[in-house]
């Protein structure tokens, strides 16, 4: 089970996309998920989600954003197309979503749809 910080932080002020990714990566690996992130996306499809995580027949494809990040139209198109595939959890994840992300990594599904 991932360890949650006991300190109170305002995700709108402190968290960057990079810190969010590192936190989710550690939690995913601690929970037994296979984790993938393209390091250099130079030749990758534009807009494909940042993270792919697989466990027990579930596939999570998450596009991460900092607290004020806005998805591109290509990112939104990918997310919507992937949401239509049964069994895939494709979504945007912001620092404010971290508690829900932890729950999804522990239980295999997002707590609120």
C-alpha positions in Angstrom: 0.0 0.0 0.0 1.4 3.4 -0.9 2.4 5.6 2.0 0.7 9.0 2.2 2.4 12.1 3.5 1.2 13.2 6.9 2.0 16.8 6.1 -0.8 19.1 4.9 0.0 20.6 1.5 -1.9 22.7 -0.9 -1.7 20.8 -4.2 -2.5 24.0 -6.1 0.7 25.7 -4.8 3.3 23.0 -4.3 2.9 20.2 -6.8 4.4 20.2 -10.3 3.7 17.6 -13.0 7.1 16.1 -12.4 6.5 15.7 -8.7 3.0 14.3 -9.3 4.5 11.8 -11.8 7.2 10.7 -9.3 4.6 10.3 -6.5 2.3 8.2 -8.7 5.1 6.1 -10.1 6.3 5.2 -6.6 2.7 4.4 -5.4 2.0 2.3 -8.5 5.2 0.3 -8.1 4.5 -0.2 -4.4 1.1 -1.5 -5.2 2.4 -4.0 -7.8 1.5 -2.2 -11.0 3.7 -2.5 -14.1 4.6 1.2 -14.9 5.5 2.8 -18.2 6.4 6.4 -19.1 8.0 7.4 -22.4 11.2 9.3 -21.5 11.6 11.0 -24.9 8.4 11.4 -26.9 10.0 12.9 -30.0 8.7 10.1 -32.2 5.6 9.2 -30.2 2.0 9.9 -31.2 1.1 13.5 -30.2 -1.2 13.6 -27.2 -0.9 10.0 -26.0 -1.2 9.8 -22.2 1.9 10.2 -20.0 1.6 7.0 -18.0 0.5 3.5 -18.7 0.0 1.1 -15.7 -1.1 -2.5 -15.8 -2.2 -4.9 -13.1 -4.7 -7.8 -12.8 -6.3 -7.2 -16.2 -6.7 -3.4 -15.7 -5.0 -0.7 -17.8 -4.7 2.8 -16.5 -3.7 5.5 -19.1 -3.3 8.8 -17.3 -2.3 12.2 -18.6 -0.8 14.2 -15.8 -1.0 18.0 -15.5 0.3 20.5 -13.0 -2.2 22.4 -10.9 -2.9 24.9 -13.7 -2.0 22.8 -16.7 -4.4 22.6 -19.6 -4.6 19.6 -21.9 -4.0 20.0 -25.6 -6.7 19.1 -28.1 -4.6 16.0 -29.1 -4.5 14.9 -25.4 -8.3 15.3 -25.1 -8.9 13.3 -28.3 -6.7 10.4 -27.0 -8.4 10.4 -23.6 -11.9 10.4 -25.2 -11.0 7.6 -27.7 -9.4 5.5 -24.9 -12.3 5.9 -22.6 -14.5 4.2 -25.1 -12.5 1.0 -24.8 -13.9 -1.3 -22.1 -11.6 -1.9 -19.1 -9.4 1.1 -19.7 -9.2 3.9 -17.3 -8.1 6.9 -19.3 -8.2 10.3 -17.7 -6.5 13.6 -16.8 -5.0 13.6 -13.4 -4.1 16.8 -11.5 -2.4 17.2 -8.1 -5.8 17.7 -6.5 -6.8 14.2 -7.7 -4.0 12.5 -5.8 -6.2 10.9 -3.1 -8.4 9.4 -5.8 -5.3 8.3 -7.7 -4.0 6.5 -4.6 -7.4 4.8 -4.2 -7.3 3.7 -7.9 -3.9 2.2 -7.4 -4.9 0.3 -4.3 -8.3 -0.9 -5.5 -7.9 -0.9 -9.3 -10.7 1.6 -10.0 -11.2 5.3 -9.6 -13.5 6.1 -6.6 -15.7 8.6 -8.4 -16.7 8.4 -12.1 
